[in-house]
Amino acid sequence: MQLRSAQWYTGDQRNSYIHRAWMRRGLPADAFSRPQIAIANTASDLTPCNSHLDEVARAVADGVHTAGGVPLVLPVVSLGETQVRPTAMLWRNMAAMATEEMLRANPVDGAVLLGGCDKTIPSLLMAAASVDIPSVVLPGGPMLTGTFRGQPLGCGTDVWRLSEEVRAGTLSPEGFTLSESSMIRSRGHCNTMGTASTMAVVAEALGTVMPGVAGTPAPDSRLLEAAHATGRLAVEMVLADRRPSTFLTRASFENAIVALAAVGGSTNAVVHLLAIAGRLGVELDLDDFERVGARVPVLADLQPAGRFLMDDLHRAGGLLALLNEVRDLLDPSALTVTGQPLVSHLNGATVYDPEVIRPRERPLMAEGGIRALRGNLAPSGAVIKPAAASPHLMRHSGPAVVFDSIEDFRARIDDPDLEVDASSVLVLRGCGPKGYPGMPEVANMPLPKKLLEAGVRDMVRVCDGRMSGTAYGTVVLHVSPEAAAGGPLAKVRTGDIITLDVEARRIDVEVPEAELAAREPSRAMLDALPRPRRGWQKLYIEHVMQADTGADLDFLVGSSGSEVTRESH
């Protein structure tokens, strides 16, 4: 076959000489006729969840060498969810665009995509889908479980829980600080079924990870074994011309939705899968998550919905064992990076701990998945995660307590004079893709301190932003159109009755249609919106789409392919 990199290296012209000479540096002459494999590496000391990926990259490189390829480490934009401000989601599309352009611009035939922290795997997949060269994802893996006061700690989920204990007065600030050094026991990303774990699982179910790898703990030596095998596989994919467009189909995305539901995964996967599908030209919308996911039982008893953590899932048999339990719900036609159907890799996958991976007859929840809601408050849709919600609040009406920005919320939520009770519905707006900008994880609003002290632990909350995949609660999020884009959320007033009916798939504000239409958007909310004059934030606000289509930039939807029409000079 004709390698893509031959366009750079073949021939005796001056440009070919330059390309070879600058890359030679000890390589044998025949290196330029072998598959050139980029190792797109999101390792960074400022992305602590990915800081071990340099070691993983070396194992991938060994595998590429063994298979006869040439490994080339390509550092790409890395986004540390816990570190960057205002929110990592602001730069997901930038990271995807930069990675796509670098893969296209360089003489590479295929890629291994090293990700871990929340936005890194989605951005890498968006890039690979758009440039469409043979690509395989290698997740960096979750951390090992730490303990505090004799109990296992779920990274993220227990941060929310312990911080609420401090606000409720049941844990001292000193105790909270003491738990800090116990929370992060090892290298790796969050050990709950948060967004990082969810995207690793979803990427494997989608067919982009070597089957059986997702969920391997970061410190586990088997991750390096898998890295070596992934490097070998990348060379095989190049020789077989196995590009994302050849195996990622609608069936692949439906299998990913089944996996998302069965593991009780993060709502953030909805936005990311919609964006990846948009790059491939695969038709996917919120109704597909409802249609496919709602009938799937939650079998993974993992935090935040359940009890256990990611190293327990790996010990219990891993993702393949779990998917084998719902094999009848998977589309057998969907292929993977191996060239074989996903279902063919489930043969012999065994559940070793039925407490962690529940049997079908004893699920954590009979019908899991993400519910898509619509109504006069969310004409284009919103989502809720039933597995993380309180059953008694799945149908609820109550008066709105409205906050016009996250700063407004933080200034007033613990005010003892705030008119709020357990029946109230907390509404936070101005937090969507355009409004923040970047759609931050603020939708799981902390409850008012006076209600925590009274024993309240959950309330209905409504927001046009996102929430952490490690979070829990009865939260309606991704409300679309967002308030900053003129959505009805901008017109809600404190005291309006909001009705949530998950069974009916509705979220409404009980205000007559004519009155709601006549209202002006909140002036305080409009005044709080950012107005950047330059740079990425300006570009982002002008071009970002809404959550119901994946919050990609409008000019990045679709694929440009791998061709570069002009030579370098």
Summary of the structure (lengths in Angstrom):
residues: 569
radius of gyration: 23.8
end to end distance: 26.7
largest distance: 79.7
contacts: 2185
relative contact order: 0.11
helix: 41%
strand: 15%
